[in-house]
């Protein structure tokens, strides 16, 4: 345990006491977001010689994919979901319109726990098909479409709530996983809450619909500070970054969707999505398919005539996907999800069996790979950062060493968590070593995948 720092409590209280300032900042972020999202989409494609300092489209591309998303993910690991509660434009718009909407109750189908996993898979795959990292129209379609959907859900359901953020947001599941590693959280003393011995503050509006009194951990909390100081039982606190996975992660109320998203989505599917553009296996797959099609006189899949909103189609810059390209991308990303995610699932299952355990142990042990999941997403997204900066003439010779350090550090962290989780479930001696060897194999598989992308295929 880490001793409580009084200044952290004051930070949490400041967020509660200065709600008007927070709202003003949120609207500034919304304006910035809309300008960079909408204006580049209606501008012509940038010329070949353009740079981000003299072209708004390239600047927006760098801000969204080179800075915004990589460092939002990093913020989850450092500060929990404070981005969601304080800065996210989509959440702000959803909550704002919900105050003016119909205020209906949230239907049961929306509360299904699998939506964040399904939405993450669909948006990730679709984004690759339309080259969301490279073209402003594609970014507007995916990010803008998500924002419109968030506002529609906000208008229909809840009153001053963020129903979209809680149940449907494509990245909420990923954020929930990464926030488990944050060294900060809003700690709730349930006993003190029940005693009602603290100050009588106004009842907070918890926009993500949490039961504050029973809240444990940072995975679902948006860290907005509205409940800070409530009944003297809620305060922003420091903790060990391992605490939530080692302790809270063992509780049975946590859904199996968390481990499914981590193994098959964050570790499996995302690796394929980041890899296919540099993978010789993808080229071999596409060439073999093209030869088969020609041999059988099937030429229509080789045509690049799909609309841009279905497959990348920008012939003016010689970038257009054929139907075969789309099918090959789907096959590669899907194969990565099934093969990598399936292999990880089998290794974790083997570890659980060797421990002689069952039940929630699989989910708990799978969560130990969360640091590797977060590192992989950051490595993949920051590859765009590095690419765009190199287009501007920066050499960045330190990047390979930084990537290696991040990957090795994530492997060590994940293996440490796995060792501790195995021990917490009572596996000792040979059983503990055998189970740990399975988790070491899982970490090695993930590490090998990223080694191929950044070193092995270069």
FENHU-V563944 format. One record per residue. RES is the residue in one letter. OMEGA is omega in degrees with one decimal (NA if undefined). D_FIRST is the distance of its C-alpha to the first C-alpha in Angstrom with 2 decimals. Layout:
RES/OMEGA/D_FIRST
RES/OMEGA/D_FIRST
This chain:
X/179.6/0.00
X/-178.2/3.80
X/-179.5/6.62
X/177.0/9.21
X/-178.2/12.24
X/-177.9/15.50
X/176.0/17.44
X/176.7/15.58
X/-180.0/16.58
X/177.0/20.03
X/177.9/20.23
X/178.7/19.64
X/179.1/22.18
X/178.9/24.56
X/179.2/24.72
X/-173.2/25.68
X/-176.3/28.17
X/-178.0/29.89
X/-178.7/30.72
X/177.6/34.19
X/179.3/33.03
X/179.9/30.78
X/178.6/33.85
X/177.8/36.02
X/178.8/33.73
X/-180.0/33.70
X/173.8/37.49
X/178.0/37.74
X/177.9/35.69
X/179.6/37.95
X/178.6/41.03
X/-179.8/39.86
X/-177.4/39.02
X/178.5/42.40
X/-177.8/44.38
X/-178.7/42.93
X/-170.7/43.17
X/-173.0/46.66
X/179.5/48.81
X/-177.4/48.44
X/179.5/49.36
X/176.8/52.77
X/175.1/53.51
X/178.0/55.44
X/-178.2/53.65
X/176.4/53.01
X/-174.7/55.64
X/-176.3/54.89
X/-176.6/54.85
X/175.4/52.47
X/-176.0/49.12
X/-179.6/46.10
X/179.8/47.12
X/179.7/50.48
X/-175.9/49.86
X/-179.6/47.76
X/179.2/47.45
X/177.5/45.93
X/178.8/43.67
X/177.6/42.40
X/-179.9/41.92
X/-178.9/39.78
X/-177.2/37.74
X/-170.1/37.04
X/179.1/36.57
X/-178.0/35.86
X/-170.3/33.36
X/-172.8/32.51
X/177.7/31.33
X/-174.4/29.64
X/167.4/27.57
X/177.0/26.84
X/178.9/25.23
X/-179.9/23.29
X/178.3/22.17
X/-179.0/20.63
X/-176.8/18.28
X/-170.6/17.51
X/-173.0/17.63
X/-173.7/17.81
X/178.1/21.19
X/175.0/22.06
X/-178.0/25.29
X/-173.3/26.26
X/-172.0/25.77
X/-169.0/27.09
X/-170.9/29.42
X/-178.8/30.70
X/-179.1/34.48
X/177.5/34.94
X/179.7/32.44
X/-179.6/33.95
X/179.6/37.44
X/179.4/36.61
X/-179.3/35.13
X/-177.1/37.98
X/180.0/40.69
X/174.6/39.16
X/-175.8/39.88
X/-174.0/43.50
X/-175.0/43.76
X/175.7/44.83
X/179.8/41.57
X/174.3/42.10
X/-178.7/39.60
X/-178.5/37.65
X/-175.8/39.68
X/-176.7/38.28
X/177.5/39.21
X/-177.2/37.01
X/176.5/33.97
X/-172.8/34.42
X/-176.1/31.18
X/-175.5/33.03
X/179.1/34.29
X/178.3/31.58
X/179.3/32.20
X/-178.5/35.96
X/178.0/35.98
X/-179.6/33.95
X/-176.5/36.42
X/-178.2/39.48
X/178.3/38.64
X/-179.0/37.59
X/-179.4/40.83
X/178.6/43.02
X/177.6/41.65
X/-178.7/42.74
X/-177.9/46.15
X/176.1/46.91
X/-174.3/45.17
X/-179.1/42.77
X/-170.6/41.41
X/-172.4/44.96
X/-175.7/46.88
X/178.8/46.42
X/179.0/48.30
X/178.2/45.93
X/178.7/42.89
X/-178.9/44.55
X/-175.9/45.32
X/-178.2/41.81
X/178.5/39.65
X/176.8/42.29
X/177.4/42.91
X/179.3/39.26
X/177.6/39.32
X/178.7/42.52
X/178.6/41.14
X/179.8/38.03
X/177.9/40.37
X/177.7/42.67
X/178.3/39.91
X/179.4/38.72
X/-175.7/42.30
X/-167.4/42.81
X/176.8/39.60
X/176.2/37.21
X/-175.9/37.70
X/-178.3/35.50
X/177.8/33.16
X/-178.8/32.19
X/178.5/33.42
X/-176.7/34.08
X/-176.3/30.58
X/-169.0/29.03
X/-166.2/31.46
X/-175.3/33.78
X/-176.9/32.54
X/-179.4/33.07
X/-177.9/29.83
X/178.3/27.56
X/177.8/26.65
X/178.9/25.82
X/179.1/23.77
X/178.2/21.87
X/-174.2/21.08
X/-180.0/20.04
X/176.4/17.89
X/-178.0/15.53
X/-173.9/14.59
X/176.9/14.06
X/178.0/11.12
X/173.7/12.31
X/174.3/13.02
X/-177.1/14.52
X/-179.3/12.29
X/174.1/14.72
X/-173.4/14.78
X/-179.7/17.72
X/179.0/18.65
X/176.6/19.08
X/-178.0/20.96
X/178.5/23.29
X/176.0/23.90
X/-175.0/24.96
X/-176.2/24.23
X/-179.5/23.38
X/-179.4/25.96
X/178.5/28.54
X/175.7/28.27
X/179.8/30.48
X/-175.7/29.35
X/173.1/27.80
X/178.6/29.54
X/-173.9/26.99
X/178.2/29.13
X/169.3/27.43
X/179.8/28.04
X/170.8/24.58
X/-170.7/23.93
X/-176.0/21.48
X/-177.1/20.79
X/-175.3/19.63
X/174.7/17.97
X/178.2/14.84
X/-173.4/13.75
X/-171.2/15.82
X/-178.3/18.61
X/-177.6/21.25
X/179.4/20.24
X/173.0/22.52
X/-178.8/20.33
X/178.1/23.51
X/-175.9/22.07
X/-178.1/24.78
X/-178.1/22.59
X/179.3/20.41
X/-177.6/20.72
X/-178.3/22.49
X/-179.0/22.86
X/-171.7/20.11
X/-176.8/17.67
X/178.6/16.96
X/174.8/15.33
X/-171.2/14.47
X/171.9/10.80
X/178.8/8.81
X/172.7/6.34
X/177.1/6.64
X/179.7/10.38
X/-168.4/10.40
X/-171.9/8.46
X/179.4/11.67
X/-176.6/14.03
X/-172.9/12.44
X/-175.9/11.79
X/-177.9/13.89
X/-179.1/16.50
X/-174.8/17.59
X/-170.1/18.91
X/-177.1/22.72
X/-179.4/23.41
X/-171.7/22.59
X/174.3/25.96
X/178.2/27.46
X/178.2/28.57
X/-179.5/25.24
X/177.2/25.86
X/177.9/29.55
X/-178.1/29.05
X/-173.5/26.73
X/-173.2/29.05
X/-178.3/32.43
X/-174.2/31.91
X/-178.0/29.30
X/-176.3/29.89
X/-176.2/33.49
X/-178.1/35.47
X/177.7/33.92
X/177.5/34.64
X/-180.0/38.26
X/179.0/38.49
X/-171.0/37.49
X/-163.8/39.56
X/-177.7/42.94
X/-178.3/44.41
X/-172.4/44.11
X/173.0/44.46
X/176.8/47.71
X/177.5/47.13
X/179.5/47.51
X/179.4/50.74
X/178.2/52.09
X/-177.4/51.33
X/178.9/53.13
X/178.8/56.05
X/179.2/56.57
X/180.0/56.55
X/178.9/58.94
X/178.8/61.35
X/179.7/61.36
X/179.0/62.12
X/179.2/64.95
X/-179.1/66.41
X/175.9/66.54
X/174.1/67.88
X/-172.0/64.98
X/-176.2/64.65
X/177.8/63.14
X/179.8/59.51
X/179.1/60.19
X/178.0/61.06
X/-175.2/58.66
X/178.1/59.83
X/176.2/56.78
X/-174.1/55.78
X/-177.5/52.89
X/176.1/50.71
X/173.3/51.01
X/179.7/51.06
X/-178.1/50.90
X/177.4/54.41
X/-175.8/55.18
X/179.9/58.45
X/175.1/59.10
X/177.3/56.47
X/179.1/57.31
X/-179.9/54.16
X/179.9/54.93
X/170.5/53.51
X/175.4/55.97
X/176.9/55.43
X/176.5/54.83
X/-179.5/52.08
X/179.9/50.34
X/-179.8/50.73
X/177.6/49.49
X/178.2/46.36
X/-178.6/45.65
X/-177.1/46.31
X/-178.8/44.13
X/177.8/41.09
X/177.2/41.58
X/177.4/42.07
X/179.1/38.87
X/-176.4/36.95
X/-174.7/38.65
X/-179.3/38.74
X/179.1/35.37
X/179.2/33.54
X/178.2/35.56
X/178.1/34.89
X/178.2/31.13
X/180.0/31.45
X/-179.4/33.51
X/178.4/31.14
X/176.5/28.13
X/178.6/30.47
X/178.8/31.65
X/180.0/28.16
X/179.3/27.55
X/179.5/30.98
X/175.0/30.43
X/-175.6/27.27
X/-177.2/29.57
X/178.8/27.50
X/176.4/28.42
X/-174.5/27.52
X/-176.3/24.37
X/179.6/23.33
X/179.8/25.44
X/-178.2/23.77
X/-178.3/20.26
X/178.1/21.43
X/-179.4/23.38
X/178.3/20.41
X/178.1/19.15
X/-178.8/22.11
X/177.6/20.85
X/177.7/20.24
X/176.4/23.84
X/178.6/25.07
X/179.4/23.76
X/179.0/25.09
X/177.6/28.40
X/180.0/28.89
X/178.0/28.21
X/-178.3/30.57
X/-179.7/33.21
X/-179.7/33.20
X/173.1/33.01
X/174.4/36.06
X/176.5/37.97
X/-178.8/36.62
X/-179.5/37.86
X/-177.9/41.16
X/178.1/41.95
X/177.3/41.19
X/173.3/43.39
X/179.2/46.12
X/175.6/45.98
X/178.6/46.66
X/-175.2/43.26
X/177.7/42.87
X/-176.8/39.05
X/-178.4/39.40
X/-173.4/35.69
X/-179.3/34.78
X/179.3/35.24
X/178.6/32.92
X/177.3/30.23
X/-179.7/30.65
X/179.6/30.41
X/179.3/27.23
X/-178.1/25.60
X/179.5/26.88
X/179.0/25.88
X/179.0/22.35
X/177.5/22.05
X/-179.5/23.55
X/-179.6/21.16
X/-179.7/18.10
X/179.9/19.75
X/175.8/20.72
X/178.4/17.30
X/179.7/16.09
X/179.4/19.33
X/-179.4/18.93
X/179.0/15.55
X/178.4/17.02
X/179.1/20.15
X/-179.3/18.45
X/178.7/16.56
X/169.8/20.07
X/177.6/21.46
X/-178.3/23.61
X/174.7/24.18
X/-175.6/26.86
X/179.1/29.54
X/-179.4/28.28
X/179.9/24.95
X/-179.7/26.91
X/177.7/29.43
X/179.5/27.00
X/177.9/25.15
X/176.0/28.59
X/179.2/29.23
X/174.7/26.11
X/176.0/27.14
X/177.8/30.51
X/179.1/29.06
X/179.1/27.22
X/178.5/30.47
X/179.2/32.54
X/179.4/30.58
X/179.7/30.65
X/178.7/34.38
X/179.4/35.09
X/174.9/33.72
X/178.1/35.40
X/-175.6/38.67
X/-171.8/38.42
X/-177.8/37.61
X/-173.2/39.29
X/-177.4/41.21
X/-179.3/43.51
X/NA/44.16
